[in-house]
Structure formats: structure tokens, C-alpha cells
Amino acid sequence: MVSLVTDISRYLIIIIIALYTGLNFYVLRKHDLQWQDRVCKKQVQLVFLFHFLSFLIIFMRTEDPWMMVYYLIQWSFFMAYRLIYSAIYPNCSKVILSNTMMLLAVSLVMLTRLDMGKSRRQFIYAMAAAVITLVIPLVIEKIQFLSKLAWLYALVGIGLLGLVWRMGNTTYGAQLSFSFGGVTLQPSEFVKLSFVFFTASMFRKKQSFARAFATTLIAAAHVLILVASTDLGSGLVYFLSYIFMIYVATRNWKYLAAGSGMGAAASILAYQIFDHVKVRVAIWKDPFADYNNKGYQLCQALFAISSGGWFGLGLYGGIPNKIPVVTKDSIFAAICEEMGMIFGICLILIYLGFVIQMFWVSTWMDSLFYKIVGFGLAVMIGAQTILHIGGITAMIPMTGITLPLISYGGSSLISTMIIIGIIQGLHLMKQKEVDYIGRRAEELYEETPTLRGESGSRGR
């Protein structure tokens, strides 16, 4: 009986994620808020259905009554988050809100299956991040001097990264974090925010070559410190976001081409200088050449993806814990093993729709400062997703980057939620402006007789 229910639920989950993915692109057809709200309500229903079926399988496989209690606690959190956020910000982007909920639901389901202790901690991080993001849109909307703090952003960013470089904990060969009383903080996740705000502040009024040169020097300092800390994955995310932000600011293809060339040259130089980069490239080219040592993680990830097939082995049907660092660097492989490649493809498309919506919000903004901020943050989310999935599927060398909102990690989760809060703040700012223009147009229509066609009747 248990096997029958779990097998049926496994296929239902694939149908749910496929329907959700279809709605995720269908909702982008129009920018009418009321129409989007109706579509997004269906998406939210699918999120709750996916969450319920997944925990039903977990409960039936583990026979642990606590799992249903844990499910109800999470259900209450998702319900409260949706209702409170929509009540405080009725004009927020419901597309971004529903995508956030779905990706968090996938994270909590997979982490519960993989490591209950980490799942609990991630859930605590998610609740803390949710509280923080209730304030972020209001801060973005009300505090206008954020665009005037360029050098403060630079000082804070370089200072924090430099502190980690000199005094940080080393994890898998990279200096990434600090530990305080059992809590680990990874500053590079939060410096991403100051980095984007710094770049946007520098270009908000001037886009001259001198300004571009000075901004590039500071941006290069961020990246070089990350390289010195051997946190090359984060350095690459920073670099990619910068070259796209400078293009948005200047609309000069030469900067984009020069940045791409410099990136290619830097990659070759990093290969020559860093031994672990040579190792990762060698593993990418042939992971089975050193299967029992350096290539073990990638080989296990590839085995997991292939063994899952299109429909997956079902929760607790595979052996994802055989993959090293499965809750962080390799979680996409675990998802494909037990949820299936169809689920994995849908997840990629959900991220695509998520980032497209962020790009749309950024292009909607009139202020160049906010346009660059939105674009830079969207690129960071997209770059992280590509680097994680590309690395674990052997499309590109592995970088050790986490999958946004899904991989385990408090710093990554909270910083991503803050990014989402900032994007929501930009959306609310523009929506308020659009609503004001609409009201003024209606008032003018009512106040001007000629617009209502009354002049002709008076003449007669």
C-alpha cells in the first residue's frame, strides 16, 4: 500500500511541477496585476499541493509522526508568509512571490529527506529571512539617499572581503566564512548587495570613461580579493554581474566585449596559477580518470542524475547521500535522482522565469540607479543558477556555488531573500508611479469637458 501511494504521488508531483512551470511562463504574457494575481493563486495552490504530497511520501517512508507536525509548521509558515506579504504589499509582484515559495518548498522537502538537522536550521533561516524581507521593500521605497553612498559601499565590501581573506575559516581550500558561537557567516554573500549598489551609485549620473575606469578598479579589487581567498566561484559571479551592469549603464558594446575578453584571459591565467583550478578542469574533462579521489563527487552526481531517469526514483528511493556535499554543491543532482530529470528541467525553467521577471522589473524602472541595481541582482541569481547546475551536470567545471533558495546555507538563503525583497521594492515603486499617473489621467478626464465629448453638445 505504501509503495502504491508513493508511486502515484511521485507522478503527481511531476504533473504539479509541470503545470506550475507552464503557468510561470503563461503569467508573463500580460503585465496586468489583477490578471497576474489570478494566475498566481493557481500557482500557490500547486505549491501547497506539491508540499503536501512530498511530506506525505516522507511520512510514509519514515513512519515518523514528527514529520507531519513538521509539515504543519511549514504549512503555517508558507500560509502566513503569503497572506502577510500580500496584505502589507498588495501591489507586489505575485509572480516573484509564488516562485520564492516554490523554490523554498523544494529546498525544505529535499533537505528534510537528506538531513533533518540541516532542514530545521534552514527552516529557521527561512523564517528569519521572511521577516527581514517584510521590511526591505519599504526601505527601498522610502530611503532615497541609497544612491549616494558609493564609496561607503566600496569600503564596506572590500573591508569585509579583506577580513575574510586574512582571518576567515578555510572550507574545501577556500577562505569563505567566520564562525560565531556555532553560527557560520559567509560575508561574500552579503557583499554581493553592496557591490551592486556601489556600481549603480557610480553610474547613476555620469557614464564617462573616467568614471567607468574608476568603477572598474574598485570592482576588480573585490574580485581579486575573492581570487586571493580562492573563492573563484563567487569571484566569477561578481565579475559576470559587473560586465552586464556596466553595459546597462553605458550601452556601450565595447565595455561588454572588453569585459568578456578580460574574463577569458583571467580564466587562462587562473588555470596557470591555481593548482585546484587545473584539477577541476581535469575532472570536468574526464571525471572517471580519478574516480576514487578528485572525481568522486562529480561521478556520483552524474550517476545519481542518470539513475533517476525522467521520472525519478521517488523520495527515499535513491542514495543521494553518497554524493559529497550533497546539501550544498550537489543538491540539483539529488533532486534529479529522486524527483526525476523532468522535475529538474522544470526547475531550470522556473529559475528562468524567475530571472526574466526580475529583468522585466529592472527595465521598467526610469531611474538608471534602480535599473542597474535590478539588473545586477538578477544577473547574480541567474549566474549562480547556471554555475551550480552547469557544474554538477559536467557542462562546465564545478565552482562550488550554491543553488539559490534551495541549497543549504543561511548566508546564501538570507542574502537571496534580501535580493528578492529589493526587487519587490523596485516593483512597488514603479507600480505606485503607474497608479498615480492612472489616477491623474482619470481626474483630468473628469475635469476636462472636451475629453468627455461635451463641447459638441454645448455648441448645439
Buried (B, 14 or more C-beta within 10 A) or exposed (E): EEEEEBBEBBEEBBEBBBBBBEBBEEBBEEEEBEEBBEBBEBBBBBBBBBBBBBBBBBBBBBEEEEBEEBBEEBBEBBEEBBEEBBEEBEBBBBBBBBBBBBBBBBBBBBBBBBBBEBBBBBBEBBBBBBEEBBEBBBEBBEEEEBBEBBEEBBBBBBBBBBEBBEEBBEBEEBBBBBEEEEEBBBBBBBBBBBBBBBBBBBBBEEBEEEBBEEBBEBBBBBBBBBBBBBBBBBBBBBBBBBBBBBBBBBEBEEBBEBBEEBBEEBBEEBBEEBEBBEBBBBBBEEBEEBBEEBBBBBBBBBBBBEBBEEBBBBBBBBBBEBBBBBBBBBBBBBBBBBBBBBBBBBBEBBBBBBBBBBBBBBEBBEBBBBBBBBBBBBBBBBBBBBBBBBBBBBEBBBBBBBBBBBBBBBBBBBBBBBBBBBBBBBBBBBBEEBEEEEEEEEEEEEEEEEEEEEEEEEEE
